[in-house]
Amino acid sequence: MSKKPTAKAIAKLNATTLFPEIKKEIEKNPSIFAIRGFFIFNITKRGVPMTEWYLLFQGFDAPAVVSQKKPEIPKAKQDVQPIPVAIVQLEDSDLLNFMSGGLTGSRGIVSGKIKIAGAMELAEELEGIFRKAKGAEKTLTYLDNKRGKNERARL
């Protein structure tokens, strides 16, 4: 039986810093994220499950949710399609590379670095979401501040 990751190990993950930054950007500019979809991110480190992050976009019906706690998905109204769900699994280091623009979604999927289940058409919107949330800029700032310019040069 595998051990549960420690809080200290989770705190060191890139995901633990990057997703809250993306959340801030989404909260500042909610109107540019008017899509409907639920993303579940399974973040691993050397193949070991470490943490999950959830992004719930409900169009104009409610604000987006970015959380480590699974949000409740609202029931679909009679005249509205249910919210599509995409499950994304990737290594914490590949998340960093994906958010910085160094790894495209298609290259990640083909190489096996990004695994997708569920609504593939929703997953295809992921790069656009991170671009709108200034993921690349925030990731590069994160690298400069947290790890020094040498780490950024390795991407």
C-alpha positions in Angstrom: 0.0 0.0 0.0 1.4 3.4 -1.0 1.9 6.1 1.6 -0.1 9.3 1.5 2.0 12.3 0.5 3.0 14.6 3.4 1.8 18.1 3.7 5.4 19.2 3.3 5.8 17.3 0.1 2.6 18.7 -1.3 3.6 22.3 -0.3 6.8 21.9 -2.4 4.8 21.0 -5.6 4.7 23.5 -8.5 0.9 22.9 -8.6 0.6 24.2 -5.0 1.9 27.6 -6.1 0.7 27.8 -9.7 -3.0 26.9 -9.3 -3.7 29.6 -6.7 -2.0 32.2 -9.1 -4.3 31.0 -11.9 -7.3 31.3 -9.5 -6.3 35.0 -8.8 -6.2 35.8 -12.5 -9.6 34.1 -13.1 -11.1 36.1 -10.2 -9.8 39.3 -11.6 -11.2 38.7 -15.1 -14.2 36.3 -14.7 -15.8 37.4 -18.0 -13.0 36.0 -20.2 -13.6 32.5 -18.7 -17.2 32.1 -19.7 -16.9 28.4 -20.6 -18.7 25.5 -19.1 -16.6 22.6 -17.9 -15.1 20.8 -15.0 -11.4 19.8 -14.9 -9.9 17.4 -12.5 -6.1 17.6 -12.4 -4.4 14.5 -10.9 -0.8 15.7 -10.2 1.9 13.1 -9.7 5.6 13.2 -8.8 7.7 10.4 -10.3 4.4 8.5 -11.0 3.2 8.7 -7.4 -0.2 10.5 -7.0 0.4 13.7 -4.9 -2.6 16.0 -5.1 -5.7 16.9 -7.1 -6.9 20.3 -8.2 -10.3 21.2 -9.5 -11.3 23.9 -12.0 -15.1 24.3 -12.4 -16.3 26.8 -15.0 -20.1 27.4 -15.1 -20.3 30.0 -17.9 -22.1 33.1 -16.7 -24.2 31.1 -14.2 -21.7 31.3 -11.4 -18.1 32.3 -10.7 -15.3 29.8 -11.6 -14.0 27.6 -8.8 -10.3 26.7 -8.5 -9.7 24.5 -5.5 -8.1 21.4 -4.0 -11.5 20.5 -2.5 -13.9 18.9 -5.0 -16.7 21.4 -5.7 -20.3 20.3 -6.1 -21.3 20.3 -9.7 -24.7 21.9 -10.1 -27.5 19.7 -11.6 -28.1 20.6 -15.2 -31.3 22.5 -15.9 -33.8 20.9 -18.2 -32.9 23.0 -21.2 -29.1 23.0 -20.6 -26.5 20.3 -21.3 -24.7 18.9 -18.3 -21.3 20.3 -17.5 -18.6 18.3 -19.4 -15.8 16.7 -17.3 -12.2 16.3 -18.3 -9.7 14.4 -16.1 -6.1 15.4 -16.7 -3.2 13.5 -15.2 0.4 14.8 -15.4 3.6 15.1 -13.5 4.1 18.2 -11.4 7.2 19.1 -13.5 5.2 18.6 -16.8 2.5 20.9 -15.3 5.2 23.6 -14.9 6.3 23.0 -18.5 2.7 23.0 -19.8 1.8 26.2 -18.0 4.9 28.0 -19.2 4.2 27.1 -22.8 7.2 24.7 -23.1 4.9 21.7 -23.6 1.8 22.0 -25.8 -1.3 19.9 -25.1 -1.0 17.9 -28.3 2.7 17.2 -27.7 2.0 16.2 -24.1 -0.7 13.8 -25.1 1.2 12.2 -27.9 4.3 11.8 -25.7 2.2 10.3 -22.8 3.2 13.2 -20.5 -0.4 14.4 -20.3 -3.2 11.8 -20.0 -6.8 12.8 -20.6 -10.0 11.1 -19.9 -13.6 12.3 -20.4 -14.6 15.3 -22.5 -11.7 15.6 -25.0 -13.2 18.7 -26.6 -13.1 20.4 -23.2 -9.5 19.3 -22.6 -8.6 20.9 -25.9 -9.6 24.3 -24.4 -7.1 24.0 -21.6 -4.3 25.8 -23.3 -6.5 28.7 -24.1 -7.7 28.8 -20.4 -4.1 28.9 -19.2 -3.2 31.5 -21.8 -6.1 33.8 -20.7 -5.1 33.3 -17.1 -1.6 34.4 -18.0 -0.3 31.0 -17.0 3.0 31.4 -19.0 3.8 34.8 -17.4 2.9 33.6 -13.9 4.9 30.5 -14.3 8.0 32.3 -15.5 7.6 34.8 -12.7 7.3 31.9 -10.3 10.5 30.3 -11.6 12.4 33.6 -11.3 11.2 34.3 -7.8 11.2 30.8 -6.3 14.0 29.0 -8.0 16.2 31.6 -9.6 16.9 32.4 -13.2 18.9 29.2 -13.7 15.8 27.0 -13.4 14.0 29.1 -16.0 16.8 28.7 -18.4 16.5 24.9 -18.2 12.9 25.1 -19.6 
